[in-house]
Amino acid sequence: MELDKVLARAFASLVISIDLSDDDAIDPDVATDILEPASALLDDLSDQDRRTFAGLLVELSELEEDPERRQAMADLPDVLGLLDEEEE
């Protein structure tokens, strides 16, 4: 697997694991504190890079065997604000 796909999948896996964790396992405020800086970095991407990354996440979602994680990964582009309003 190519480096960009490995990194995107690793990032998505971490985000999804945090997002799907029980509130007793990871406090929601702590989860937000962890995820906000990463999400803010994505804001600096060009429109083309946002579309590319969003497409990569959707493509990689097909590799997820667990249906809940697969759907969560497919939803990540929207959750992370990678899509313009007109693309949603």
SULCORTA-V892466 format. One record per backbone hydrogen bond with DSSP energy under -0.5 kcal/mol. CO is the residue of the C=O (numbers start at 1). NH is the residue of the N-H. E is the energy in kcal/mol with one decimal. If there is no record, write none. Layout:
((CO | NH | E) (CO | NH | E))
//
This chain:
((2 | 6 | -2.4) (3 | 7 | -2.8) (4 | 8 | -2.2) (5 | 9 | -2.6) (6 | 10 | -2.5) (7 | 11 | -2.6) (8 | 12 | -2.7) (9 | 13 | -2.6) (10 | 14 | -2.1) (11 | 15 | -2.5) (12 | 16 | -2.9) (13 | 17 | -2.4) (14 | 18 | -2.3) (15 | 19 | -2.8) (16 | 20 | -3.0) (17 | 21 | -0.6) (18 | 21 | -0.7) (22 | 25 | -1.3) (22 | 26 | -2.1) (27 | 31 | -2.6) (28 | 32 | -2.2) (29 | 33 | -2.1) (30 | 34 | -1.9) (31 | 35 | -2.6) (32 | 36 | -2.6) (33 | 37 | -0.6) (34 | 38 | -0.6) (35 | 39 | -2.6) (36 | 40 | -2.6) (37 | 41 | -1.6) (38 | 42 | -1.3) (39 | 43 | -0.9) (40 | 43 | -0.6) (41 | 44 | -1.2) (42 | 45 | -1.6) (46 | 50 | -2.5) (47 | 51 | -2.3) (48 | 52 | -2.5) (49 | 53 | -2.8) (50 | 54 | -2.7) (51 | 55 | -2.6) (52 | 56 | -2.2) (53 | 57 | -2.3) (54 | 58 | -2.1) (55 | 59 | -2.6) (56 | 60 | -2.8) (57 | 61 | -1.5) (58 | 62 | -0.7) (59 | 62 | -1.0) (60 | 63 | -1.8) (61 | 64 | -1.3) (66 | 70 | -2.7) (67 | 71 | -2.4) (68 | 72 | -2.2) (69 | 73 | -2.5) (70 | 74 | -2.3) (71 | 75 | -1.8) (72 | 76 | -0.7) (73 | 76 | -0.8) (75 | 78 | -0.7) (75 | 79 | -2.3) (76 | 80 | -3.2) (77 | 82 | -2.9) (77 | 83 | -0.8) (78 | 81 | -1.2) (84 | 87 | -1.5) (84 | 88 | -1.0) (85 | 88 | -0.6))
//
